């Protein structure tokens, strides 16, 4: 399916950034609950993309990528909470948010184009 290698790499790199953010939040800010939330959703994106590569059908592929999109949207929510509660700086937020927006666009595009195939 077109585009999944790009999204696989970008979601993996984003997950690494989220792991580092989790460490920062736990070590420097002593914030554990929000750190766990964003770690779960932010790393799930890439895991689901990876699962999607092994999809048993087009419907399964779309389903995995749709869940990845939901996880990306949830991650966006947690990033906003972290910024607005001043647990991360605006610069940290902007950098992560830019990468997340790119993932959201890629996932949306892949889902739409896959749905159009064979129609």
N, CA, C and O atoms as a GROMACS GRO file, in nm:
protein
  476
    1UNK      N    1   0.085  -0.118   0.000
    1UNK     CA    2   0.000   0.000   0.000
    1UNK      C    3   0.090   0.125   0.000
    1UNK      O    4   0.191   0.130   0.070
    2UNK      N    5   0.052   0.219  -0.077
    2UNK     CA    6   0.132   0.339  -0.098
    2UNK      C    7   0.149   0.420   0.031
    2UNK      O    8   0.051   0.445   0.102
    3UNK      N    9   0.270   0.461   0.061
    3UNK     CA   10   0.293   0.555   0.169
    3UNK      C   11   0.325   0.496   0.304
    3UNK      O   12   0.366   0.570   0.394
    4UNK      N   13   0.308   0.365   0.323
    4UNK     CA   14   0.325   0.314   0.458
    4UNK      C   15   0.470   0.314   0.506
    4UNK      O   16   0.493   0.318   0.627
    5UNK      N   17   0.569   0.310   0.414
    5UNK     CA   18   0.707   0.314   0.460
    5UNK      C   19   0.741   0.450   0.519
    5UNK      O   20   0.812   0.459   0.619
    6UNK      N   21   0.692   0.555   0.458
    6UNK     CA   22   0.713   0.690   0.511
    6UNK      C   23   0.645   0.703   0.647
    6UNK      O   24   0.706   0.750   0.743
    7UNK      N   25   0.521   0.661   0.655
    7UNK     CA   26   0.447   0.673   0.781
    7UNK      C   27   0.506   0.581   0.887
    7UNK      O   28   0.504   0.613   1.006
    8UNK      N   29   0.558   0.467   0.845
    8UNK     CA   30   0.621   0.375   0.941
    8UNK      C   31   0.744   0.442   1.004
    8UNK      O   32   0.761   0.438   1.126
    9UNK      N   33   0.829   0.501   0.920
    9UNK     CA   34   0.950   0.567   0.970
    9UNK      C   35   0.916   0.689   1.057
    9UNK      O   36   0.973   0.706   1.165
   10UNK      N   37   0.823   0.771   1.010
   10UNK     CA   38   0.788   0.892   1.086
   10UNK      C   39   0.719   0.857   1.218
   10UNK      O   40   0.742   0.924   1.319
   11UNK      N   41   0.636   0.755   1.218
   11UNK     CA   42   0.568   0.716   1.343
   11UNK      C   43   0.668   0.655   1.441
   11UNK      O   44   0.654   0.671   1.562
   12UNK      N   45   0.769   0.586   1.389
   12UNK     CA   46   0.873   0.529   1.474
   12UNK      C   47   0.956   0.641   1.537
   12UNK      O   48   0.982   0.641   1.658
   13UNK      N   49   0.998   0.736   1.456
   13UNK     CA   50   1.076   0.850   1.507
   13UNK      C   51   0.994   0.931   1.608
   13UNK      O   52   1.048   0.978   1.708
   14UNK      N   53   0.865   0.947   1.581
   14UNK     CA   54   0.779   1.019   1.675
   14UNK      C   55   0.770   0.942   1.807
   14UNK      O   56   0.774   1.002   1.914
   15UNK      N   57   0.758   0.811   1.800
   15UNK     CA   58   0.751   0.728   1.922
   15UNK      C   59   0.878   0.745   2.005
   15UNK      O   60   0.872   0.752   2.128
   16UNK      N   61   0.993   0.752   1.939
   16UNK     CA   62   1.118   0.774   2.012
   16UNK      C   63   1.116   0.909   2.085
   16UNK      O   64   1.161   0.919   2.199
   17UNK      N   65   1.063   1.010   2.019
   17UNK     CA   66   1.053   1.142   2.082
   17UNK      C   67   0.958   1.137   2.202
   17UNK      O   68   0.982   1.202   2.304
   18UNK      N   69   0.852   1.061   2.190
   18UNK     CA   70   0.755   1.048   2.299
   18UNK      C   71   0.817   0.973   2.417
   18UNK      O   72   0.791   1.007   2.532
   19UNK      N   73   0.898   0.873   2.390
   19UNK     CA   74   0.969   0.801   2.497
   19UNK      C   75   1.059   0.898   2.573
   19UNK      O   76   1.066   0.895   2.696
   20UNK      N   77   1.129   0.984   2.500
   20UNK     CA   78   1.215   1.084   2.564
   20UNK      C   79   1.133   1.187   2.642
   20UNK      O   80   1.174   1.232   2.749
   21UNK      N   81   1.018   1.224   2.588
   21UNK     CA   82   0.929   1.315   2.660
   21UNK      C   83   0.881   1.252   2.789
   21UNK      O   84   0.876   1.318   2.893
   22UNK      N   85   0.846   1.125   2.784
   22UNK     CA   86   0.803   1.052   2.904
   22UNK      C   87   0.912   1.056   3.011
   22UNK      O   88   0.885   1.082   3.128
   23UNK      N   89   1.034   1.030   2.969
   23UNK     CA   90   1.148   1.033   3.063
   23UNK      C   91   1.164   1.172   3.124
   23UNK      O   92   1.184   1.186   3.244
   24UNK      N   93   1.155   1.275   3.040
   24UNK     CA   94   1.164   1.414   3.086
   24UNK      C   95   1.054   1.444   3.188
   24UNK      O   96   1.080   1.502   3.294
   25UNK      N   97   0.932   1.407   3.156
   25UNK     CA   98   0.819   1.436   3.245
   25UNK      C   99   0.834   1.365   3.380
   25UNK      O  100   0.806   1.423   3.484
   26UNK      N  101   0.879   1.240   3.376
   26UNK     CA  102   0.895   1.166   3.501
   26UNK      C  103   1.014   1.215   3.582
   26UNK      O  104   1.004   1.234   3.703
   27UNK      N  105   1.128   1.236   3.514
   27UNK     CA  106   1.251   1.272   3.586
   27UNK      C  107   1.255   1.418   3.629
   27UNK      O  108   1.293   1.449   3.742
   28UNK      N  109   1.217   1.508   3.541
   28UNK     CA  110   1.231   1.651   3.568
   28UNK      C  111   1.106   1.714   3.628
   28UNK      O  112   1.116   1.804   3.713
   29UNK      N  113   0.989   1.669   3.586
   29UNK     CA  114   0.864   1.731   3.631
   29UNK      C  115   0.790   1.648   3.735
   29UNK      O  116   0.692   1.695   3.794
   30UNK      N  117   0.836   1.526   3.758
   30UNK     CA  118   0.772   1.434   3.852
   30UNK      C  119   0.624   1.416   3.819
   30UNK      O  120   0.539   1.405   3.907
   31UNK      N  121   0.596   1.413   3.689
   31UNK     CA  122   0.459   1.393   3.640
   31UNK      C  123   0.451   1.252   3.582
   31UNK      O  124   0.518   1.219   3.484
   32UNK      N  125   0.368   1.170   3.644
   32UNK     CA  126   0.363   1.029   3.607
   32UNK      C  127   0.235   0.992   3.532
   32UNK      O  128   0.240   0.911   3.440
   33UNK      N  129   0.123   1.048   3.570
   33UNK     CA  130  -0.005   1.010   3.509
   33UNK      C  131  -0.013   1.056   3.364
   33UNK      O  132  -0.042   0.977   3.275
   34UNK      N  133   0.013   1.184   3.340
   34UNK     CA  134   0.010   1.236   3.203
   34UNK      C  135   0.122   1.176   3.120
   34UNK      O  136   0.104   1.151   3.000
   35UNK      N  137   0.236   1.152   3.182
   35UNK     CA  138   0.348   1.090   3.110
   35UNK      C  139   0.306   0.952   3.059
   35UNK      O  140   0.336   0.917   2.945
   36UNK      N  141   0.238   0.875   3.142
   36UNK     CA  142   0.194   0.742   3.103
   36UNK      C  143   0.091   0.749   2.990
   36UNK      O  144   0.093   0.668   2.898
   37UNK      N  145   0.000   0.847   2.999
   37UNK     CA  146  -0.104   0.862   2.897
   37UNK      C  147  -0.043   0.892   2.760
   37UNK      O  148  -0.076   0.827   2.661
   38UNK      N  149   0.047   0.989   2.756
   38UNK     CA  150   0.104   1.026   2.626
   38UNK      C  151   0.202   0.920   2.576
   38UNK      O  152   0.217   0.903   2.455
   39UNK      N  153   0.267   0.851   2.666
   39UNK     CA  154   0.355   0.741   2.625
   39UNK      C  155   0.273   0.632   2.557
   39UNK      O  156   0.314   0.580   2.453
   40UNK      N  157   0.160   0.598   2.614
   40UNK     CA  158   0.075   0.492   2.558
   40UNK      C  159   0.021   0.532   2.420
   40UNK      O  160   0.035   0.457   2.323
   41UNK      N  161  -0.041   0.650   2.413
   41UNK     CA  162  -0.102   0.689   2.285
   41UNK      C  163   0.004   0.723   2.179
   41UNK      O  164  -0.012   0.688   2.062
   42UNK      N  165   0.110   0.789   2.219
   42UNK     CA  166   0.212   0.833   2.124
   42UNK      C  167   0.294   0.720   2.064
   42UNK      O  168   0.340   0.730   1.950
   43UNK      N  169   0.312   0.613   2.140
   43UNK     CA  170   0.386   0.499   2.086
   43UNK      C  171   0.294   0.401   2.016
   43UNK      O  172   0.340   0.320   1.934
   44UNK      N  173   0.166   0.405   2.045
   44UNK     CA  174   0.068   0.317   1.980
   44UNK      C  175   0.055   0.346   1.832
   44UNK      O  176   0.025   0.256   1.753
   45UNK      N  177   0.076   0.470   1.793
   45UNK     CA  178   0.061   0.508   1.652
   45UNK      C  179   0.150   0.419   1.565
   45UNK      O  180   0.103   0.355   1.472
   46UNK      N  181   0.278   0.417   1.597
   46UNK     CA  182   0.373   0.337   1.519
   46UNK      C  183   0.348   0.188   1.530
   46UNK      O  184   0.365   0.115   1.432
   47UNK      N  185   0.307   0.142   1.647
   47UNK     CA  186   0.278  -0.001   1.664
   47UNK      C  187   0.163  -0.043   1.573
   47UNK      O  188   0.167  -0.150   1.513
   48UNK      N  189   0.062   0.040   1.563
   48UNK     CA  190  -0.053   0.009   1.478
   48UNK      C  191  -0.018   0.017   1.330
   48UNK      O  192  -0.066  -0.064   1.250
   49UNK      N  193   0.065   0.114   1.293
   49UNK     CA  194   0.112   0.121   1.155
   49UNK      C  195   0.188  -0.007   1.121
   49UNK      O  196   0.171  -0.064   1.013
   50UNK      N  197   0.272  -0.050   1.213
   50UNK     CA  198   0.349  -0.173   1.194
   50UNK      C  199   0.256  -0.293   1.178
   50UNK      O  200   0.277  -0.377   1.090
   51UNK      N  201   0.153  -0.301   1.261
   51UNK     CA  202   0.055  -0.408   1.250
   51UNK      C  203  -0.017  -0.402   1.115
   51UNK      O  204  -0.044  -0.505   1.054
   52UNK      N  205  -0.046  -0.280   1.071
   52UNK     CA  206  -0.116  -0.262   0.944
   52UNK      C  207  -0.041  -0.321   0.827
   52UNK      O  208  -0.102  -0.366   0.730
   53UNK      N  209   0.090  -0.322   0.834
   53UNK     CA  210   0.171  -0.382   0.726
   53UNK      C  211   0.143  -0.530   0.710
   53UNK      O  212   0.159  -0.586   0.601
   54UNK      N  213   0.101  -0.594   0.817
   54UNK     CA  214   0.074  -0.738   0.815
   54UNK      C  215  -0.077  -0.766   0.809
   54UNK      O  216  -0.122  -0.875   0.843
   55UNK      N  217  -0.152  -0.668   0.766
   55UNK     CA  218  -0.298  -0.682   0.762
   55UNK      C  219  -0.340  -0.800   0.676
   55UNK      O  220  -0.277  -0.831   0.575
   56UNK      N  221  -0.446  -0.865   0.719
   56UNK     CA  222  -0.498  -0.982   0.649
   56UNK      C  223  -0.585  -0.944   0.529
   56UNK      O  224  -0.610  -1.027   0.441
   57UNK      N  225  -0.630  -0.820   0.526
   57UNK     CA  226  -0.717  -0.774   0.417
   57UNK      C  227  -0.710  -0.622   0.409
   57UNK      O  228  -0.653  -0.557   0.496
   58UNK      N  229  -0.768  -0.569   0.304
   58UNK     CA  230  -0.777  -0.423   0.290
   58UNK      C  231  -0.855  -0.364   0.407
   58UNK      O  232  -0.816  -0.260   0.462
   59UNK      N  233  -0.964  -0.429   0.445
   59UNK     CA  234  -1.046  -0.381   0.558
   59UNK      C  235  -0.965  -0.380   0.688
   59UNK      O  236  -0.975  -0.286   0.767
   60UNK      N  237  -0.886  -0.484   0.709
   60UNK     CA  238  -0.802  -0.492   0.829
   60UNK      C  239  -0.697  -0.382   0.827
   60UNK      O  240  -0.670  -0.319   0.930
   61UNK      N  241  -0.636  -0.358   0.710
   61UNK     CA  242  -0.538  -0.251   0.695
   61UNK      C  243  -0.600  -0.116   0.731
   61UNK      O  244  -0.543  -0.040   0.809
   62UNK      N  245  -0.717  -0.087   0.675
   62UNK     CA  246  -0.786   0.039   0.702
   62UNK      C  247  -0.819   0.050   0.851
   62UNK      O  248  -0.804   0.156   0.911
   63UNK      N  249  -0.863  -0.061   0.909
   63UNK     CA  250  -0.898  -0.061   1.051
   63UNK      C  251  -0.777  -0.027   1.138
   63UNK      O  252  -0.788   0.055   1.229
   64UNK      N  253  -0.663  -0.089   1.112
   64UNK     CA  254  -0.541  -0.062   1.190
   64UNK      C  255  -0.499   0.085   1.177
   64UNK      O  256  -0.463   0.149   1.275
   65UNK      N  257  -0.504   0.137   1.054
   65UNK     CA  258  -0.464   0.275   1.032
   65UNK      C  259  -0.566   0.373   1.093
   65UNK      O  260  -0.528   0.481   1.138
   66UNK      N  261  -0.693   0.335   1.094
   66UNK     CA  262  -0.794   0.420   1.157
   66UNK      C  263  -0.773   0.428   1.308
   66UNK      O  264  -0.791   0.534   1.369
   67UNK      N  265  -0.734   0.317   1.368
   67UNK     CA  266  -0.704   0.319   1.512
   67UNK      C  267  -0.578   0.401   1.537
   67UNK      O  268  -0.572   0.475   1.635
   68UNK      N  269  -0.478   0.390   1.450
   68UNK     CA  270  -0.357   0.472   1.462
   68UNK      C  271  -0.393   0.620   1.455
   68UNK      O  272  -0.337   0.701   1.529
   69UNK      N  273  -0.487   0.654   1.368
   69UNK     CA  274  -0.533   0.793   1.356
   69UNK      C  275  -0.600   0.839   1.486
   69UNK      O  276  -0.579   0.952   1.530
   70UNK      N  277  -0.680   0.753   1.546
   70UNK     CA  278  -0.743   0.786   1.675
   70UNK      C  279  -0.638   0.807   1.783
   70UNK      O  280  -0.649   0.900   1.864
   71UNK      N  281  -0.536   0.722   1.784
   71UNK     CA  282  -0.428   0.737   1.883
   71UNK      C  283  -0.352   0.868   1.861
   71UNK      O  284  -0.312   0.933   1.957
   72UNK      N  285  -0.333   0.905   1.735
   72UNK     CA  286  -0.266   1.031   1.704
   72UNK      C  287  -0.349   1.150   1.753
   72UNK      O  288  -0.295   1.246   1.807
   73UNK      N  289  -0.480   1.142   1.734
   73UNK     CA  290  -0.568   1.248   1.784
   73UNK      C  291  -0.566   1.255   1.936
   73UNK      O  292  -0.569   1.364   1.993
   74UNK      N  293  -0.561   1.140   2.001
   74UNK     CA  294  -0.551   1.140   2.147
   74UNK      C  295  -0.419   1.201   2.192
   74UNK      O  296  -0.415   1.277   2.289
   75UNK      N  297  -0.312   1.169   2.123
   75UNK     CA  298  -0.180   1.224   2.155
   75UNK      C  299  -0.182   1.376   2.142
   75UNK      O  300  -0.121   1.446   2.222
   76UNK      N  301  -0.251   1.425   2.041
   76UNK     CA  302  -0.266   1.570   2.022
   76UNK      C  303  -0.332   1.633   2.145
   76UNK      O  304  -0.291   1.740   2.189
   77UNK      N  305  -0.432   1.567   2.197
   77UNK     CA  306  -0.500   1.615   2.318
   77UNK      C  307  -0.403   1.622   2.436
   77UNK      O  308  -0.396   1.723   2.505
   78UNK      N  309  -0.328   1.513   2.460
   78UNK     CA  310  -0.235   1.512   2.573
   78UNK      C  311  -0.125   1.616   2.556
   78UNK      O  312  -0.083   1.678   2.654
   79UNK      N  313  -0.078   1.637   2.434
   79UNK     CA  314   0.023   1.741   2.411
   79UNK      C  315  -0.032   1.879   2.448
   79UNK      O  316   0.038   1.959   2.510
   80UNK      N  317  -0.156   1.905   2.412
   80UNK     CA  318  -0.219   2.034   2.447
   80UNK      C  319  -0.231   2.050   2.597
   80UNK      O  320  -0.205   2.157   2.651
   81UNK      N  321  -0.270   1.943   2.666
   81UNK     CA  322  -0.280   1.947   2.813
   81UNK      C  323  -0.144   1.978   2.873
   81UNK      O  324  -0.133   2.061   2.964
   82UNK      N  325  -0.040   1.911   2.824
   82UNK     CA  326   0.095   1.933   2.878
   82UNK      C  327   0.142   2.076   2.855
   82UNK      O  328   0.204   2.136   2.943
   83UNK      N  329   0.112   2.131   2.738
   83UNK     CA  330   0.151   2.269   2.709
   83UNK      C  331   0.072   2.367   2.796
   83UNK      O  332   0.130   2.455   2.860
   84UNK      N  333  -0.059   2.352   2.798
   84UNK     CA  334  -0.145   2.446   2.870
   84UNK      C  335  -0.128   2.440   3.022
   84UNK      O  336  -0.158   2.536   3.092
   85UNK      N  337  -0.081   2.326   3.070
   85UNK     CA  338  -0.053   2.314   3.214
   85UNK      C  339   0.092   2.352   3.245
   85UNK      O  340   0.137   2.343   3.360
   86UNK      N  341   0.164   2.394   3.141
   86UNK     CA  342   0.302   2.440   3.151
   86UNK      C  343   0.400   2.332   3.198
   86UNK      O  344   0.503   2.362   3.259
   87UNK      N  345   0.367   2.206   3.170
   87UNK     CA  346   0.460   2.097   3.198
   87UNK      C  347   0.564   2.083   3.088
   87UNK      O  348   0.672   2.030   3.110
   88UNK      N  349   0.529   2.132   2.967
   88UNK     CA  350   0.628   2.142   2.860
   88UNK      C  351   0.623   2.285   2.806
   88UNK      O  352   0.522   2.354   2.818
   89UNK      N  353   0.733   2.327   2.748
   89UNK     CA  354   0.740   2.462   2.694
   89UNK      C  355   0.664   2.470   2.561
   89UNK      O  356   0.635   2.368   2.499
   90UNK      N  357   0.634   2.590   2.520
   90UNK     CA  358   0.569   2.611   2.391
   90UNK      C  359   0.659   2.560   2.279
   90UNK      O  360   0.609   2.503   2.182
   91UNK      N  361   0.790   2.578   2.291
   91UNK     CA  362   0.882   2.528   2.188
   91UNK      C  363   0.880   2.375   2.180
   91UNK      O  364   0.881   2.319   2.070
   92UNK      N  365   0.876   2.309   2.295
   92UNK     CA  366   0.866   2.162   2.296
   92UNK      C  367   0.735   2.119   2.230
   92UNK      O  368   0.733   2.029   2.146
   93UNK      N  369   0.628   2.186   2.268
   93UNK     CA  370   0.497   2.155   2.211
   93UNK      C  371   0.498   2.173   2.060
   93UNK      O  372   0.456   2.084   1.985
   94UNK      N  373   0.546   2.289   2.014
   94UNK     CA  374   0.545   2.320   1.871
   94UNK      C  375   0.622   2.216   1.790
   94UNK      O  376   0.577   2.174   1.684
   95UNK      N  377   0.736   2.176   1.840
   95UNK     CA  378   0.818   2.079   1.770
   95UNK      C  379   0.748   1.943   1.760
   95UNK      O  380   0.743   1.884   1.652
   96UNK      N  381   0.694   1.895   1.871
   96UNK     CA  382   0.623   1.767   1.871
   96UNK      C  383   0.493   1.776   1.790
   96UNK      O  384   0.458   1.684   1.717
   97UNK      N  385   0.423   1.888   1.803
   97UNK     CA  386   0.295   1.906   1.736
   97UNK      C  387   0.312   1.908   1.584
   97UNK      O  388   0.229   1.854   1.511
   98UNK      N  389   0.419   1.969   1.538
   98UNK     CA  390   0.447   1.972   1.395
   98UNK      C  391   0.464   1.830   1.339
   98UNK      O  392   0.409   1.797   1.234
   99UNK      N  393   0.540   1.748   1.410
   99UNK     CA  394   0.557   1.608   1.370
   99UNK      C  395   0.425   1.532   1.375
   99UNK      O  396   0.395   1.451   1.288
  100UNK      N  397   0.347   1.560   1.477
  100UNK     CA  398   0.219   1.491   1.493
  100UNK      C  399   0.122   1.531   1.381
  100UNK      O  400   0.050   1.446   1.328
  101UNK      N  401   0.120   1.658   1.346
  101UNK     CA  402   0.033   1.703   1.236
  101UNK      C  403   0.069   1.632   1.106
  101UNK      O  404  -0.019   1.595   1.028
  102UNK      N  405   0.197   1.614   1.083
  102UNK     CA  406   0.242   1.543   0.963
  102UNK      C  407   0.192   1.399   0.965
  102UNK      O  408   0.147   1.347   0.862
  103UNK      N  409   0.199   1.334   1.080
  103UNK     CA  410   0.148   1.198   1.093
  103UNK      C  411  -0.003   1.192   1.070
  103UNK      O  412  -0.053   1.103   1.002
  104UNK      N  413  -0.074   1.288   1.127
  104UNK     CA  414  -0.219   1.292   1.109
  104UNK      C  415  -0.255   1.304   0.962
  104UNK      O  416  -0.346   1.236   0.914
  105UNK      N  417  -0.185   1.389   0.890
  105UNK     CA  418  -0.210   1.407   0.747
  105UNK      C  419  -0.177   1.280   0.668
  105UNK      O  420  -0.254   1.239   0.581
  106UNK      N  421  -0.064   1.219   0.699
  106UNK     CA  422  -0.025   1.096   0.630
  106UNK      C  423  -0.126   0.984   0.654
  106UNK      O  424  -0.169   0.917   0.560
  107UNK      N  425  -0.164   0.964   0.780
  107UNK     CA  426  -0.258   0.858   0.813
  107UNK      C  427  -0.392   0.880   0.743
  107UNK      O  428  -0.451   0.787   0.688
  108UNK      N  429  -0.439   1.004   0.746
  108UNK     CA  430  -0.567   1.037   0.681
  108UNK      C  431  -0.559   1.011   0.532
  108UNK      O  432  -0.651   0.953   0.474
  109UNK      N  433  -0.450   1.053   0.470
  109UNK     CA  434  -0.431   1.034   0.327
  109UNK      C  435  -0.426   0.885   0.290
  109UNK      O  436  -0.487   0.843   0.192
  110UNK      N  437  -0.353   0.807   0.368
  110UNK     CA  438  -0.340   0.663   0.341
  110UNK      C  439  -0.476   0.594   0.354
  110UNK      O  440  -0.512   0.510   0.272
  111UNK      N  441  -0.550   0.630   0.458
  111UNK     CA  442  -0.683   0.570   0.477
  111UNK      C  443  -0.774   0.604   0.360
  111UNK      O  444  -0.841   0.516   0.305
  112UNK      N  445  -0.777   0.732   0.321
  112UNK     CA  446  -0.864   0.775   0.211
  112UNK      C  447  -0.825   0.707   0.080
  112UNK      O  448  -0.912   0.657   0.008
  113UNK      N  449  -0.696   0.704   0.049
  113UNK     CA  450  -0.654   0.645  -0.078
  113UNK      C  451  -0.677   0.494  -0.080
  113UNK      O  452  -0.708   0.437  -0.184
  114UNK      N  453  -0.661   0.428   0.033
  114UNK     CA  454  -0.685   0.284   0.040
  114UNK      C  455  -0.834   0.253   0.022
  114UNK      O  456  -0.870   0.155  -0.044
  115UNK      N  457  -0.918   0.337   0.079
  115UNK     CA  458  -1.063   0.317   0.062
  115UNK      C  459  -1.104   0.334  -0.084
  115UNK      O  460  -1.197   0.268  -0.130
  116UNK      N  461  -1.035   0.421  -0.158
  116UNK     CA  462  -1.067   0.446  -0.298
  116UNK      C  463  -1.022   0.333  -0.390
  116UNK      O  464  -1.077   0.316  -0.499
  117UNK      N  465  -0.923   0.257  -0.347
  117UNK     CA  466  -0.871   0.149  -0.431
  117UNK      C  467  -0.979   0.045  -0.456
  117UNK      O  468  -1.055   0.008  -0.366
  118UNK      N  469  -0.986  -0.003  -0.579
  118UNK     CA  470  -1.081  -0.107  -0.619
  118UNK      C  471  -1.227  -0.063  -0.606
  118UNK      O  472  -1.316  -0.147  -0.603
  119UNK      N  473  -1.253   0.068  -0.598
  119UNK     CA  474  -1.393   0.114  -0.592
  119UNK      C  475  -1.441   0.157  -0.727
  119UNK      O  476  -1.555   0.199  -0.742
   0.00000   0.00000   0.00000
